């Protein structure tokens, strides 16, 4: 799971700490291309193991930095080559109840932030289908609760929800209640 960006994350991507999400994405793509296995620029400089480790560090740095930025900034950065769901403009009365429909609650906040399922999946590394199942409260299609808890926490943090632990507790409570009904 992403944590706060480290000073070396910015340095690794060649950025200043005030860089926006679009700059982070561009810098990541440039560095990833520079250190890719078919890059002539670094072919003789790095072993395959060193190259793999460096690419992993680049990806981790990108995820930590993006996770620390506002969701709106993230939506703009990820919108460079695919359509984005437009942000919702609903009133508070349209917001699903966390205790009764935690997946719909997450989906509401994702759409309100202007993020697509693909964008959320790209940043969190949670499969798109799994994010969709979580949002639809498709409890019978989800993995074990211990995994679901981690996924829900990651989604709630990405969406900058006030209390990710509460969202995860509500989700697991509804998941348990539905498993008792079966």
C-alpha positions as CSV (number, residue, x, y, z in Angstrom):
1,X,0.0,0.0,0.0
2,X,1.3,3.5,-0.8
3,X,2.6,5.6,2.1
4,X,3.7,9.2,2.2
5,X,6.2,10.0,-0.5
6,X,9.8,9.9,0.5
7,X,12.4,12.6,-0.4
8,X,14.2,10.0,-2.6
9,X,10.9,9.4,-4.5
10,X,11.0,12.9,-5.9
11,X,14.7,12.6,-6.7
12,X,14.3,9.2,-8.4
13,X,11.8,10.7,-10.8
14,X,13.8,13.9,-11.2
15,X,11.0,16.1,-9.8
16,X,10.5,18.9,-7.3
17,X,8.1,18.1,-4.4
18,X,5.6,20.6,-5.7
19,X,5.1,18.7,-9.0
20,X,1.6,17.9,-10.0
21,X,0.2,14.5,-11.0
22,X,0.6,15.1,-14.8
23,X,4.3,15.9,-14.3
24,X,4.7,12.8,-12.1
25,X,3.2,10.6,-14.8
26,X,5.4,12.1,-17.6
27,X,8.5,11.8,-15.5
28,X,7.6,8.2,-14.6
29,X,7.0,7.3,-18.3
30,X,10.4,8.9,-19.3
31,X,12.3,7.1,-16.6
32,X,10.6,3.7,-17.3
33,X,11.4,4.0,-21.0
34,X,15.0,5.0,-20.2
35,X,15.5,1.9,-18.0
36,X,13.4,-0.6,-20.1
37,X,15.1,-3.8,-21.2
38,X,15.2,-2.6,-24.8
39,X,16.7,0.8,-24.0
40,X,20.1,1.2,-25.6
41,X,20.9,4.1,-23.2
42,X,21.1,1.8,-20.2
43,X,21.7,-1.6,-21.9
44,X,25.3,-2.1,-20.8
45,X,25.1,-0.1,-17.5
46,X,22.7,-2.3,-15.6
47,X,22.2,-6.1,-15.1
48,X,18.7,-7.5,-15.5
49,X,18.4,-7.7,-11.7
50,X,19.5,-4.1,-11.2
51,X,17.2,-2.9,-14.0
52,X,14.2,-4.8,-12.5
53,X,14.9,-3.4,-9.0
54,X,15.2,0.1,-10.4
55,X,11.9,-0.2,-12.3
56,X,10.2,-1.5,-9.1
57,X,11.6,1.5,-7.2
58,X,10.3,3.9,-9.9
59,X,6.8,2.3,-9.7
60,X,6.7,2.5,-5.9
61,X,7.8,6.1,-6.0
62,X,5.2,7.0,-8.5
63,X,2.4,5.3,-6.5
64,X,3.4,6.9,-3.2
65,X,3.5,10.4,-4.8
66,X,0.3,10.0,-6.7
67,X,-1.5,8.6,-3.7
68,X,-0.5,11.8,-1.8
69,X,-2.0,14.2,-4.4
70,X,-5.6,15.3,-4.5
71,X,-7.9,13.0,-6.4
72,X,-8.9,15.7,-8.9
73,X,-5.2,16.2,-9.8
74,X,-4.8,12.5,-10.3
75,X,-7.8,12.3,-12.6
76,X,-6.3,15.0,-14.9
77,X,-3.0,13.2,-15.0
78,X,-4.4,9.8,-15.8
79,X,-6.8,11.2,-18.5
80,X,-4.1,11.5,-21.1
81,X,-5.0,8.6,-23.3
82,X,-8.5,7.3,-22.2
83,X,-11.9,8.6,-21.4
84,X,-12.7,9.6,-17.8
85,X,-16.1,9.4,-16.1
86,X,-17.1,13.0,-15.5
87,X,-17.3,14.1,-11.8
88,X,-20.7,13.8,-10.2
89,X,-22.4,16.9,-8.9
90,X,-24.9,15.3,-6.6
91,X,-26.2,16.7,-3.4
92,X,-25.5,15.1,0.0
93,X,-28.9,13.4,-0.1
94,X,-27.8,11.3,-3.0
95,X,-24.8,9.8,-1.2
96,X,-25.4,6.1,-0.3
97,X,-25.3,5.3,3.4
98,X,-22.0,3.8,4.4
99,X,-23.5,1.4,6.9
100,X,-26.0,-0.1,4.4
101,X,-24.2,0.2,1.1
102,X,-20.5,0.6,1.6
103,X,-19.5,-0.4,-2.0
104,X,-22.0,2.1,-3.5
105,X,-20.5,4.7,-1.0
106,X,-17.0,4.1,-2.4
107,X,-18.3,4.2,-6.0
108,X,-20.1,7.5,-5.3
109,X,-16.9,9.1,-4.0
110,X,-14.9,7.7,-6.9
111,X,-17.2,9.1,-9.5
112,X,-17.5,12.4,-7.5
113,X,-13.7,12.6,-7.8
114,X,-13.9,12.1,-11.5
115,X,-11.9,8.9,-11.5
116,X,-12.7,5.9,-13.7
117,X,-12.4,2.3,-12.6
118,X,-9.4,2.0,-14.8
119,X,-7.6,4.9,-13.2
120,X,-8.3,3.6,-9.7
121,X,-7.0,0.2,-10.8
122,X,-3.9,1.7,-12.3
123,X,-3.0,3.6,-9.2
124,X,-4.0,1.0,-6.5
125,X,-3.0,-2.1,-8.6
126,X,-6.3,-3.6,-7.6
127,X,-7.8,-5.4,-10.7
128,X,-10.6,-3.3,-12.4
129,X,-13.1,-6.1,-12.1
130,X,-12.4,-6.4,-8.4
131,X,-12.9,-2.6,-7.8
132,X,-16.2,-2.9,-9.7
133,X,-17.3,-5.9,-7.6
134,X,-16.5,-4.0,-4.4
135,X,-18.5,-1.0,-5.5
136,X,-21.5,-3.2,-6.5
137,X,-21.3,-5.0,-3.1
138,X,-21.0,-8.3,-4.9
139,X,-19.8,-10.0,-1.7
140,X,-20.2,-13.6,-3.1
141,X,-17.6,-12.8,-5.9
142,X,-15.0,-11.3,-3.6
143,X,-11.9,-13.0,-2.0
144,X,-11.4,-13.6,1.7
145,X,-12.3,-10.8,4.0
146,X,-8.7,-10.2,5.0
147,X,-7.9,-9.3,1.4
148,X,-11.1,-7.3,0.9
149,X,-10.2,-5.2,4.0
150,X,-6.9,-4.2,2.4
151,X,-8.5,-3.4,-0.9
152,X,-11.2,-1.2,0.7
153,X,-8.6,0.6,2.9
154,X,-6.6,1.3,-0.2
155,X,-9.6,2.6,-2.1
156,X,-10.8,4.8,0.8
157,X,-7.3,6.3,1.1
158,X,-7.0,7.0,-2.6
159,X,-10.4,8.8,-2.4
160,X,-9.2,10.8,0.6
161,X,-12.2,9.6,2.7
162,X,-12.2,10.9,6.3
163,X,-11.9,7.5,8.0
164,X,-10.7,4.6,5.9
165,X,-10.8,2.2,8.8
166,X,-14.5,3.0,9.4
167,X,-15.2,2.3,5.7
168,X,-13.4,-1.0,5.9
169,X,-15.3,-2.0,9.1
170,X,-18.6,-1.2,7.5
171,X,-17.7,-3.1,4.3
172,X,-16.7,-6.2,6.3
173,X,-19.8,-6.0,8.5
174,X,-22.0,-6.0,5.4
175,X,-20.0,-8.8,3.8
176,X,-20.4,-10.9,7.0
177,X,-24.1,-10.2,7.2
178,X,-24.6,-11.3,3.6
179,X,-22.6,-14.5,4.1
180,X,-24.9,-15.3,7.0
181,X,-27.9,-14.9,4.7
182,X,-26.5,-17.6,2.3
